[in-house]
Amino acid sequence: MSSTITAVNVDGIQFDRSDFLGSGMFGSVYRGTYKGQSIAVKQIEKRSDGFPSIEELKVWQQLDHPNVVKLLHCCASDDDFTYLALELCDASLDQVFLNQDDPRKYKGPALTNHFEVFSQLASGLEYIHSKNLVHGNIKPENILISVKPTDCGDKVTIKLSDFEFSKAVDKRETFTTSGIKGGPLWFAPELFKMFGENLSLKKTSKEGDVFAEGLVFGYILIKGRHLYGEDSHSIMENLKDNKPVYMDQIHELHWARNLIENMVTKPPATRMTSKQVLVQLQSIKIRLVKEEEKLLQQFAEPKSDFMNMIKDFNQRGFDVNAKSQSKINALHYLCRYNSKTNLTDAIQLLVELGIDVNAKDEYKKNALHFLCEYNSTPNLTDAIRLSWG
């Protein structure tokens, strides 16, 4: 097929090369259709070293999980390309942390709270491992964001993608793959100890996946920075010595701190499994619900230090949009029970932390209703303008 022809139709996969979405290690991605469904089409050169065969891709096609990008169809043509029809998503995780002026910046609905994002990633990886598969390529670029409209608003789902290197593991829970796969900045330290700088042949494993997932958890919490350094060289050197130099950017009281440490600082033999990560998250959830409810109640008690309460709320990693059983969040409590002169400072801090200023309680009242009904502070107008102006 001539490269000058833009319209492509191969075994039901249809797309136009002018509708370009991006490119990766092995090929280009386009917007297309398959059986009437909008999809992402990945076009890969057949001669790409290390790329799996159609038979190996069929393994990915059999996966069916809400937090795993669905491979709908794959086929080869006579024009030296393999085509993948993939579930269409809206962005990748790395785009969330780009600068505002970057055209690739994700500007869709806000992601769900950190706990929910972690739980979705953990669920997807545990599912992959339960199928006796290794992902081998976990990094922010391969974690996709799907936005679907519902009657209750947009539903944002996190999905693992790019399983070009997934293979069934051997009896030792590892598989061998040739070529540098994924990004070495997301490799587990044991790979560097085994192969040094020569990563042309490596063993990857379920333990390596858990390590990479822990790095992604940290990446999210410290807003797009790598736990092991700022630049590629320092990250590589710190990975070799297993020194997560930015772990302290996650507060020691944060609910995820211990979890991430157990995912990245432990040697592979004692590292958490994907199943254990999921189970620990479920246990954390029970504790978080109780602690968030307790802290929210404290906002109903007029105090002079509620600025520190908000900071403590954030340091512990609690969801700023957490609600009580009567659907009251921290901003509701603050606007109803506090009329201190620094009320506007507290509101500003909550807004900066991402609180939903329009959230409603069980009686359909938002924080503005409470603010106007119960406060007579001299800077009431400033408080209203700050959040709702």
C-alpha positions in Angstrom: 0.0 0.0 0.0 1.4 3.4 -0.9 2.3 5.6 2.0 0.7 8.5 0.1 -2.8 7.0 0.6 -4.3 8.3 3.8 -7.5 6.2 4.0 -6.9 2.7 5.4 -9.3 -0.2 5.7 -7.8 -3.4 6.9 -10.0 -6.3 8.1 -12.6 -3.9 9.4 -10.2 -1.5 11.0 -10.8 1.9 9.3 -8.9 5.1 9.8 -7.4 8.1 8.0 -3.7 8.8 8.5 -4.5 12.5 8.7 -6.4 11.9 11.9 -3.2 11.5 13.9 -3.3 11.0 17.7 0.3 10.4 18.6 3.3 8.1 18.3 5.2 5.6 20.5 8.2 3.3 20.5 6.8 1.0 17.7 4.5 3.1 15.6 1.8 5.7 15.2 -1.7 6.0 16.7 -4.7 7.3 14.8 -8.4 7.8 15.5 -10.6 5.3 13.6 -13.5 3.0 13.7 -14.1 -0.7 14.1 -17.6 -2.3 13.7 -19.1 1.2 14.1 -17.2 1.9 17.3 -14.8 4.8 17.7 -11.3 3.4 18.4 -7.7 4.2 18.6 -5.7 2.5 15.8 -2.1 1.6 16.5 0.0 1.0 13.4 3.2 -0.9 13.9 5.9 -1.9 11.5 6.1 -5.7 11.3 9.9 -5.6 11.4 10.0 -3.8 14.7 12.4 -5.8 16.9 10.8 -7.4 20.0 7.2 -6.7 18.9 5.0 -9.7 19.6 3.3 -11.7 17.0 -0.4 -11.7 16.2 -0.7 -14.9 18.3 0.9 -13.2 21.3 -1.3 -10.2 20.8 -4.4 -12.5 21.0 -3.5 -12.9 24.7 -4.1 -9.2 25.3 -7.3 -9.4 23.3 -8.7 -12.0 25.7 -8.3 -9.6 28.7 -11.6 -8.1 29.8 -11.4 -5.7 32.8 -12.7 -2.1 33.4 -9.1 -0.9 34.3 -7.4 -2.6 31.3 -7.6 -1.0 27.9 -9.5 -3.4 25.6 -7.8 -4.7 22.5 -10.8 -5.2 20.2 -9.0 -6.6 17.2 -5.6 -7.1 15.7 -4.5 -8.0 12.2 -1.6 -7.9 9.8 -1.7 -6.6 6.2 0.4 -6.9 3.2 1.9 -3.5 3.6 4.4 -4.4 6.3 2.2 -3.2 9.1 0.3 -4.7 12.0 -2.9 -2.9 13.1 -4.4 -2.9 16.6 -8.0 -1.7 17.2 -7.9 -0.3 20.8 -10.5 1.1 23.1 -10.4 4.9 22.6 -9.3 6.9 25.7 -9.0 10.6 26.2 -5.4 11.1 27.5 -2.5 9.5 29.3 -1.5 10.1 32.9 1.6 12.1 32.0 -0.6 14.7 30.3 -2.2 15.6 33.6 1.0 17.1 34.9 2.1 19.1 31.8 2.2 22.9 31.9 -1.1 24.7 31.3 0.3 26.2 28.1 1.2 22.8 26.6 -1.3 21.8 23.9 -1.1 18.2 25.0 -2.2 19.1 28.6 -5.2 17.1 29.8 -8.0 19.5 30.4 -10.9 17.1 30.9 -12.8 16.4 34.1 -10.7 16.1 37.2 -9.4 12.7 38.1 -11.1 10.9 41.0 -9.4 11.2 44.4 -6.0 9.5 44.8 -7.4 6.5 46.6 -9.8 5.7 43.8 -7.0 6.1 41.2 -4.7 3.8 43.1 -7.4 1.3 43.6 -8.3 1.2 39.9 -4.6 0.8 38.9 -4.1 -1.9 41.5 -7.3 -3.7 40.4 -6.1 -3.7 36.8 -2.6 -5.0 37.6 -3.9 -7.7 39.9 -6.2 -8.9 37.1 -3.3 -9.1 34.7 -1.2 -11.1 37.2 -4.2 -13.4 37.9 -4.0 -14.4 34.3 -0.4 -15.4 34.8 0.8 -12.5 32.7 3.4 -9.8 33.3 2.8 -6.3 31.9 6.4 -5.2 31.8 5.8 -1.7 30.6 4.1 0.3 33.4 4.8 4.0 33.2 2.6 7.2 33.1 2.5 7.3 29.3 0.9 3.8 29.4 -1.8 4.6 31.9 -4.8 6.1 30.1 -7.8 8.2 31.2 -11.2 7.3 29.9 -14.1 9.8 30.3 -17.6 8.6 29.8 -20.8 10.7 30.3 -23.4 9.3 32.7 -26.6 10.5 34.2 -24.6 11.5 37.3 -22.0 13.4 35.4 -18.7 12.3 33.7 -17.2 9.1 34.9 -13.4 9.1 34.8 -11.7 5.6 34.7 -8.0 4.8 34.8 -6.8 2.0 32.5 -3.5 0.1 32.0 -2.4 0.0 28.4 0.4 -1.1 26.0 0.8 -4.8 26.6 3.2 -5.2 23.7 5.6 -7.0 26.1 3.1 -9.1 28.1 3.8 -12.8 28.0 2.8 -15.7 30.2 5.4 -16.1 32.9 7.5 -19.2 33.5 7.7 -21.3 36.7 9.9 -18.6 38.3 7.3 -15.9 37.6 9.5 -14.2 35.1 9.9 -13.9 31.3 12.8 -12.9 29.1 12.4 -10.2 26.5 15.0 -8.8 24.1 15.5 -5.1 23.6 15.0 -2.2 26.0 11.3 -2.3 26.8 9.3 0.4 28.4 11.4 3.1 30.0 14.5 2.2 32.1 13.4 5.0 34.4 10.6 2.8 35.6 12.6 -0.4 35.9 13.1 -2.2 39.3 16.6 -1.9 40.9 17.2 -5.7 40.5 17.3 -5.3 36.8 20.2 -3.0 37.0 22.0 -5.3 39.4 21.4 -8.3 37.1 22.4 -6.6 33.8 24.1 -3.3 34.7 23.9 -0.8 31.9 23.3 -3.5 29.3 19.5 -3.9 29.3 19.4 -5.5 25.9 18.4 -8.7 27.5 16.5 -8.7 30.7 14.2 -10.7 32.9 11.1 -8.9 34.0 8.6 -10.1 36.5 5.4 -9.5 38.5 7.6 -8.0 41.2 8.9 -5.6 38.6 5.3 -4.6 37.8 4.6 -3.9 41.4 7.7 -1.7 41.7 6.7 0.3 38.7 3.2 0.7 40.0 4.6 2.0 43.3 6.6 4.6 41.3 3.4 5.7 39.5 1.6 6.1 42.8 4.4 8.3 44.0 4.5 10.2 40.7 0.8 11.1 41.2 1.2 12.2 44.8 4.2 14.5 44.1 2.5 16.0 41.1 4.4 14.5 38.1 7.9 14.1 39.6 9.8 10.9 39.8 10.5 9.4 43.3 14.1 8.7 42.4 15.2 12.1 41.0 14.7 15.0 38.7 16.7 14.1 35.6 17.3 10.8 33.7 20.9 10.4 34.9 20.1 10.9 38.6 17.0 8.7 38.4 19.1 5.9 36.9 21.8 6.2 39.5 19.3 6.3 42.4 17.4 3.3 41.0 20.6 1.2 40.9 21.1 2.0 44.6 17.4 1.9 45.4 17.3 5.4 46.8 13.9 7.0 46.5 15.3 10.5 47.2 11.9 12.2 47.0 10.0 9.9 49.3 9.9 12.6 51.9 7.8 14.7 49.6 5.0 12.3 50.7 4.2 13.2 54.3 5.0 10.4 56.8 1.4 10.5 58.0 -0.1 10.1 54.5 -2.1 7.0 54.2 -0.2 5.9 51.1 3.4 6.4 52.4 3.8 3.0 54.0 2.2 1.3 51.0 4.5 2.9 48.5 7.6 2.2 50.6 6.6 -1.5 50.7 6.2 -1.5 46.9 9.5 0.2 46.0 12.0 -0.2 48.8 11.7 -3.9 49.5 13.9 -6.5 47.6 11.9 -8.5 45.1 11.7 -11.6 47.3 9.8 -9.6 50.0 8.1 -7.0 47.9 4.3 -6.9 48.0 2.4 -8.8 45.4 -0.3 -7.1 43.3 -2.9 -9.0 45.3 -1.5 -7.7 48.6 -1.5 -4.2 47.3 -5.2 -4.4 46.5 -6.0 -6.0 49.8 -4.1 -3.3 51.7 -5.9 -0.6 49.8 -9.2 -2.2 50.8 -8.1 -2.2 54.4 -6.9 1.4 54.2 -10.4 2.4 52.8 -12.1 1.2 55.9 -9.8 3.3 58.1 -10.0 6.3 55.8 -13.8 6.5 56.0 -13.7 6.5 59.8 -10.9 9.1 60.0 -12.3 11.4 57.4 -15.7 11.4 59.2 -14.0 12.2 62.5 -11.9 15.0 61.1 -14.9 16.5 59.2 -16.8 16.7 62.5 -14.0 18.8 63.9 -14.9 21.5 61.4 -18.2 22.0 63.2 -16.3 23.1 66.3 -15.3 26.8 66.0 -11.6 26.8 66.5 -8.8 29.3 65.9 -6.6 26.7 64.2 -8.8 25.4 61.4 -6.1 26.4 58.9 -3.8 23.8 60.4 -6.7 21.4 60.4 -7.0 21.8 56.7 -3.3 21.3 56.2 -3.4 18.2 58.4 -6.3 16.9 56.4 -4.2 17.3 53.2 -1.0 15.9 54.7 -2.7 12.7 55.7 -4.0 12.3 52.1 -7.6 12.5 53.0 -10.0 13.3 50.1 -10.7 17.0 50.3 -14.2 16.2 48.9 -15.0 13.6 51.5 -18.5 14.0 52.9 -20.2 13.0 56.1 -23.3 10.7 56.0 -25.4 13.8 55.5 -23.3 14.7 52.5 -21.6 17.7 54.2 -18.0 18.4 53.2 -15.2 20.4 54.9 -16.3 23.6 53.1 -19.9 23.2 54.2 -18.8 22.8 57.8 -16.4 25.8 57.5 -18.9 28.2 56.1 -21.6 27.2 58.6 -19.7 27.1 61.8 -16.8 29.5 61.4 -16.9 33.3 61.0 -13.3 34.1 61.9 -11.5 36.9 60.2 -9.3 34.4 58.3 -12.3 32.6 56.9 -11.3 33.7 53.4 -7.8 32.2 53.8 -9.3 28.9 54.8 -11.7 28.9 51.9 -8.9 29.8 49.5 -6.8 26.9 50.8 -9.6 24.4 50.3 -10.2 25.7 46.8 -6.5 25.3 46.0 -6.7 21.7 47.3 -9.5 21.1 44.8 -12.6 21.1 46.8 -15.9 21.2 44.9 -17.4 24.6 45.8 -20.7 23.6 44.3 -21.1 20.3 46.1 -24.6 19.9 47.8 -25.6 18.4 51.0 -28.7 16.1 51.5 -31.0 19.2 51.4 -29.4 20.5 48.1 -27.6 23.3 49.8 -24.0 24.2 48.8 -21.4 26.1 50.9 -22.6 29.4 49.6 -26.0 28.9 51.2 -24.3 28.1 54.5 -22.0 31.1 54.2 -24.8 33.6 53.6 -27.1 32.1 56.1 -24.8 31.8 59.1 -22.0 34.3 58.6 -21.7 38.0 59.2 -18.0 38.4 59.0 -16.7 41.7 57.7 -15.0 40.0 54.7 -18.1 38.0 53.7 -18.1 39.6 50.3 -14.5 38.6 49.7 -15.3 35.0 50.7 -18.1 34.9 48.3 -16.1 36.4 45.5 -13.2 34.1 46.2 -15.1 30.9 45.7 -18.1 31.7 43.5 -17.2 35.0 41.8 
